[in-house]
Amino acid sequence: MTSVSVHSSITDIGRAAWDGAAAASGNPFVSFDFLDILEKSGCVGPSTGWTPCHLAAAGGVMPLYLKTHSQGEYVFDHAWADAYERAGGRYYPKLLSASPFSPVTGPRLIAANDDTRRTLLAGAVELTGKLRASSLHVTFPLEDEWRLMGEAGLLQRQDQQFHWHNAGYATFDDFLAALSSSHRKTIRRERRLAQAEVEIVALSGGDLTEDHWDAFFGFYLDTGARKWGRPYLNRLFFSLLGERMADKTLLILAKRNGAYVAGALNLIGADALYGRHWGAVEDIPFLHFELCYYQAIEQAIGLGLARVEAGAQGGHKIARGYLPQAVHSAHFIADPALRAPVARYLAQERQAVAGEIDALTRTYSPFSHRGA
């Protein structure tokens, strides 16, 4: 790997080199600060099964982790691992290029030209062999990176998320005007009922305090315990996020009877608002929709952002203006005995996902013909 170096911490590469490559994307999830916060807080590291082994080349970097499990990825390969190990193989460790715990599309082969991207990818494949890892996975890359990886022989996978797109709206009411009458009435009713129960505050920059993070962390723990069993992020992560990325952070909290009862955490990119975590300690009708979807749309319009990415899954988002959008991953599997059946499966899955995106959009889009 003469042209690519491997680093056990992002600080070994340094802010100047990392952000020199990554800053142009405007994506906070691949920034030096975000990835370093994950390392400094201990959310990623050998003890959590996320050992950093980031790659650097002249003019390019690649976030990379040696994994001993498949948790926190949002692209599911558990069935591949189970099948391979039942057949006598060893699936872990594996290599993963991703922004940990973040199902957010962004650059993974972070460089200004395809030659450097190919160099980073070749280095990652070579490292897979050196570490005797079963496979290399690149999750939520940009589509042009995904195509480059396919040309290099990696297996291509496609899934879907639900994103809201800003069609030049000046206000939330402008967005509502683009919807069919029934959907417009439903959203207004849901907002009215939720807002009647709580006071909503949107916090960013210097307005964020440790008290706010204490409240939100409680919401995050409750949601994480119910969904995953063990939340991925610790309390220190949120303090460091507020300390180092406050200007890229938007925390929307709901207060009832003087106490915070729910919250939604977003990160602000150059052209998108990214909804990441939500939680509540009281069950208030439609509050989830209000904090995570409607407030996000309203804030994105106010910030002049092109879209809202509201995280993984959630077909219920369509009725609220979030339409299906293809997302991607690419996979290098060393053993042909596993690679061949996975390739056949992914070919069928890609076709099914593409068909579902088309059908969902045509059948369930809330937009009127004039606003579609």
C-alpha positions in Angstrom: 0.0 0.0 0.0 2.7 2.4 -1.0 0.3 5.2 -2.0 -2.2 4.7 0.8 -1.5 5.0 4.6 -3.6 3.4 7.3 -4.4 5.3 10.5 -5.7 4.1 13.9 -7.2 7.5 14.7 -8.5 10.4 12.6 -6.2 12.7 14.6 -3.2 10.9 13.1 -4.4 12.3 9.7 -5.2 15.7 11.2 -7.9 18.2 10.7 -6.2 20.1 7.9 -5.7 17.0 5.7 -9.1 15.5 6.5 -11.2 18.6 6.1 -9.0 19.7 3.2 -10.6 16.8 1.3 -14.0 16.6 3.1 -15.1 20.2 3.6 -16.2 20.7 0.0 -19.0 18.2 0.4 -20.7 20.3 3.1 -21.7 17.0 4.8 -21.2 17.2 8.6 -21.2 13.4 9.0 -17.8 13.1 7.3 -16.2 16.2 8.9 -13.1 15.8 11.1 -15.1 17.1 14.1 -17.9 14.6 13.8 -15.7 11.5 13.4 -13.2 12.7 16.0 -16.1 13.3 18.5 -17.1 9.7 18.0 -13.6 8.6 18.8 -13.0 11.0 21.7 -16.2 10.0 23.4 -15.4 6.3 23.1 -18.5 5.6 21.0 -16.2 4.1 18.4 -13.0 2.1 19.2 -11.9 -1.4 19.8 -14.1 -1.7 22.9 -17.3 -1.1 20.9 -16.3 -3.2 17.9 -15.5 -0.2 15.7 -11.7 0.0 15.4 -10.7 3.0 13.2 -8.3 2.2 10.3 -8.9 5.3 8.2 -7.1 5.6 4.9 -5.2 8.6 3.5 -3.7 9.2 0.1 -2.4 12.3 -1.6 -5.4 14.6 -1.8 -7.9 12.0 -0.4 -9.2 10.2 2.7 -11.6 7.4 3.5 -13.3 6.7 6.8 -12.8 3.0 7.6 -13.4 0.7 10.6 -12.6 -2.9 11.4 -15.9 -4.3 12.7 -16.5 -7.3 14.9 -20.3 -7.1 14.5 -22.9 -5.5 12.2 -24.6 -3.2 14.7 -25.2 0.5 14.0 -24.9 0.3 10.2 -28.5 0.4 8.8 -27.5 -1.8 5.9 -28.3 -5.2 7.0 -25.9 -8.1 6.3 -26.8 -10.3 9.3 -28.3 -13.0 7.0 -25.0 -13.1 5.0 -23.0 -13.5 8.2 -25.2 -16.3 9.5 -25.2 -18.2 6.3 -21.4 -18.0 5.9 -20.7 -19.0 9.5 -23.1 -21.9 9.3 -21.2 -23.1 6.3 -17.9 -23.0 8.3 -16.7 -19.5 7.3 -15.6 -16.6 9.5 -17.5 -13.4 8.7 -16.0 -11.2 11.4 -13.9 -9.1 11.4 -15.0 -7.1 8.4 -14.2 -3.7 7.1 -16.7 -0.9 6.9 -16.5 2.5 5.3 -19.3 4.7 6.8 -20.1 7.5 9.1 -20.9 5.4 12.2 -24.5 5.2 13.4 -25.6 7.5 10.6 -27.7 6.3 7.7 -26.8 9.4 5.8 -25.6 9.6 2.2 -22.2 11.3 1.8 -18.8 10.9 0.3 -16.8 7.8 1.4 -13.9 8.0 -1.2 -13.3 11.6 -0.2 -11.2 13.1 -3.0 -11.5 15.6 -5.8 -10.9 13.1 -8.7 -11.6 9.6 -9.7 -8.0 8.5 -9.8 -7.6 9.2 -6.1 -10.9 7.6 -5.4 -9.8 4.4 -7.2 -6.5 4.5 -5.2 -8.4 4.7 -1.9 -10.7 1.9 -2.9 -7.9 -0.3 -4.0 -6.2 0.4 -0.7 -9.3 -0.7 1.2 -9.6 -3.9 -0.8 -5.9 -4.7 -0.2 -6.3 -4.0 3.5 -9.2 -6.5 3.6 -6.8 -9.2 2.6 -4.0 -8.0 4.9 -6.3 -8.1 7.9 -7.9 -11.4 6.8 -11.3 -9.7 6.9 -14.1 -11.5 5.2 -15.3 -8.4 3.3 -15.4 -4.7 2.8 -18.6 -2.7 2.9 -19.2 0.9 1.9 -22.5 2.2 3.1 -24.5 5.3 1.9 -21.9 6.5 -0.6 -22.6 9.1 -3.2 -24.2 7.6 -6.3 -21.2 8.4 -8.5 -18.9 6.7 -6.0 -21.3 3.7 -6.0 -21.0 3.4 -9.8 -17.3 3.7 -9.6 -17.2 0.9 -7.1 -19.4 -1.2 -9.3 -17.0 -0.7 -12.2 -14.2 -1.9 -9.8 -16.1 -5.1 -9.2 -17.8 -4.5 -5.9 -21.3 -5.8 -5.5 -23.9 -3.1 -5.7 -26.9 -2.8 -3.3 -29.8 -0.4 -3.4 -32.4 0.5 -0.7 -34.7 3.5 -0.1 -35.2 6.3 2.3 -37.8 9.1 2.4 -36.6 12.7 1.8 -38.4 16.0 1.6 -37.3 18.3 -1.3 -37.6 22.0 -1.3 -39.3 23.2 -4.5 -38.5 26.8 -3.8 -40.9 27.3 -0.9 -40.8 30.5 1.0 -43.0 29.3 3.9 -44.5 26.1 5.3 -47.8 27.2 3.8 -46.3 27.3 0.4 -45.3 23.6 0.9 -48.9 22.8 2.0 -50.3 24.5 -1.1 -48.5 22.0 -3.2 -50.3 19.1 -1.6 -53.7 17.6 -2.3 -56.5 19.1 -0.2 -56.9 16.0 1.9 -53.2 15.8 2.8 -53.1 19.5 3.5 -56.0 19.2 5.9 -54.5 16.2 7.7 -51.1 17.9 8.3 -52.8 21.1 9.6 -54.9 19.0 12.0 -51.8 17.0 13.2 -49.8 20.2 13.8 -52.7 21.9 15.6 -53.2 19.0 18.0 -49.5 18.6 18.7 -48.8 22.3 19.2 -51.8 22.7 21.5 -50.1 20.3 24.0 -46.5 21.7 24.1 -44.3 24.7 23.7 -41.7 24.1 20.9 -38.2 25.6 20.9 -35.5 25.3 18.3 -31.9 25.6 19.6 -28.6 26.0 17.8 -25.2 27.5 18.3 -24.7 29.3 21.6 -28.3 28.7 22.7 -27.5 25.0 23.4 -26.6 24.2 27.0 -25.7 21.1 29.1 -29.2 21.2 30.5 -30.7 20.8 27.1 -28.3 17.9 26.4 -29.3 16.3 29.7 -32.9 16.4 28.7 -32.3 15.1 25.2 -30.0 12.3 26.3 -32.9 11.0 28.5 -35.1 10.9 25.4 -32.4 9.3 23.3 -31.8 6.5 26.0 -35.5 5.7 26.1 -35.8 5.4 22.3 -32.5 3.5 22.1 -33.5 1.0 24.8 -36.8 0.2 23.0 -35.3 0.0 19.5 -31.8 -1.5 19.9 -31.5 -2.7 23.5 -28.2 -0.7 23.9 -28.0 2.9 22.6 -24.9 3.6 20.5 -24.1 7.1 21.7 -23.0 8.1 25.2 -23.6 11.3 27.1 -20.1 12.7 26.4 -20.8 12.5 22.7 -23.6 15.1 23.0 -21.5 17.4 25.1 -18.7 17.3 22.6 -21.2 17.8 19.7 -22.5 21.0 21.5 -19.0 22.1 22.2 -17.5 21.6 18.7 -20.4 21.5 16.2 -23.0 23.8 17.8 -23.4 25.8 14.6 -24.1 22.6 12.7 -26.6 21.3 15.3 -30.3 22.0 15.5 -32.1 20.6 18.6 -35.9 20.9 18.6 -37.4 20.4 22.1 -40.9 20.2 23.3 -41.8 21.5 26.8 -45.0 20.7 28.7 -45.9 22.1 32.2 -42.4 23.6 32.4 -40.5 20.4 31.7 -38.9 19.1 28.5 -40.8 16.0 27.3 -39.5 15.3 23.8 -36.8 16.3 21.4 -35.4 15.8 17.9 -31.8 16.2 16.9 -30.8 17.4 13.5 -27.5 18.3 11.9 -27.2 21.1 9.4 -25.4 20.5 6.1 -24.6 22.8 3.3 -27.7 21.9 1.4 -29.7 19.6 3.7 -31.1 19.2 7.2 -30.4 15.7 8.5 -32.8 14.4 11.1 -31.0 11.8 13.3 -32.5 11.1 16.7 -35.8 11.5 18.5 -37.2 10.6 21.8 -40.1 11.4 24.2 -41.0 10.6 27.8 -44.7 11.4 27.3 -47.1 10.0 24.7 -48.5 13.1 22.9 -50.5 12.5 19.7 -48.7 13.6 16.6 -45.7 15.1 18.5 -43.3 12.8 16.7 -44.6 14.0 13.3 -44.4 17.6 14.5 -40.9 17.6 15.9 -39.2 15.2 13.3 -41.0 16.0 10.1 -43.0 19.3 10.1 -40.5 21.3 12.2 -37.7 20.0 10.1 -39.4 21.2 6.9 -40.1 24.6 8.4 -36.6 24.9 9.6 -35.1 23.8 6.3 -37.3 26.4 4.4 -36.1 29.1 6.8 -32.4 28.1 6.3 -32.8 27.9 2.5 -31.9 24.2 2.4 -32.7 22.0 -0.6 -34.0 18.9 1.3 -34.6 17.1 4.6 -33.2 13.6 5.1 -35.3 12.1 7.9 -33.3 8.9 8.6 -33.9 5.3 7.8 -37.2 3.5 7.1 -40.7 5.0 7.6 -43.3 4.6 4.9 -45.6 6.8 6.9 -43.3 9.7 5.9 -44.8 9.8 2.4 -48.1 11.3 3.5 -46.1 14.1 5.1 -44.2 15.1 2.0 -41.2 12.8 2.2 -40.9 10.8 -1.0 -38.9 7.6 -1.7 -35.3 8.1 -2.6 -32.7 5.5 -3.6 -29.7 5.0 -1.3 -26.8 2.8 -2.0 -24.1 0.5 -0.7 -21.2 -1.5 -2.2 -19.6 -4.7 -1.0 -16.4 -6.6 -1.7 -16.6 -10.2 -0.5 -13.4 -12.1 -0.6 -14.7 -15.7 -0.7 -16.3 -16.6 -4.1 -18.5 -19.1 -2.3 -20.3 -16.3 -0.5 -19.9 -13.7 -3.1 -21.8 -15.5 -5.8 -25.1 -16.1 -3.9 -25.0 -12.6 -2.5 -24.5 -11.2 -6.0 -27.6 -13.1 -7.3 -29.6 -11.9 -4.3 -28.6 -8.2 -4.8 -29.5 -8.3 -8.5 -33.1 -9.3 -7.5 -33.2 -6.9 -4.6 -32.1 -3.9 -6.7 -34.9 -4.6 -9.2 -37.5 -5.0 -6.4 -36.4 -1.7 -4.7 -36.5 0.2 -7.9 -40.0 -1.1 -8.6 -41.2 -0.2 -5.1 -39.8 3.3 -5.3 -41.7 3.9 -8.5 -44.9 2.3 -7.2 -44.9 4.2 -3.9 -44.3 7.5 -5.6 -47.1 7.0 -8.2 -49.6 5.6 -5.8 -49.1 7.5 -2.5 -47.5 10.8 -3.3 -49.4 13.6 -1.4 -48.6 16.2 -4.0 -51.3 17.5 -6.3 -50.5 17.4 -10.0 -49.7 21.1 -10.1 -47.3 20.7 -7.1 -45.7 17.4 -7.9 
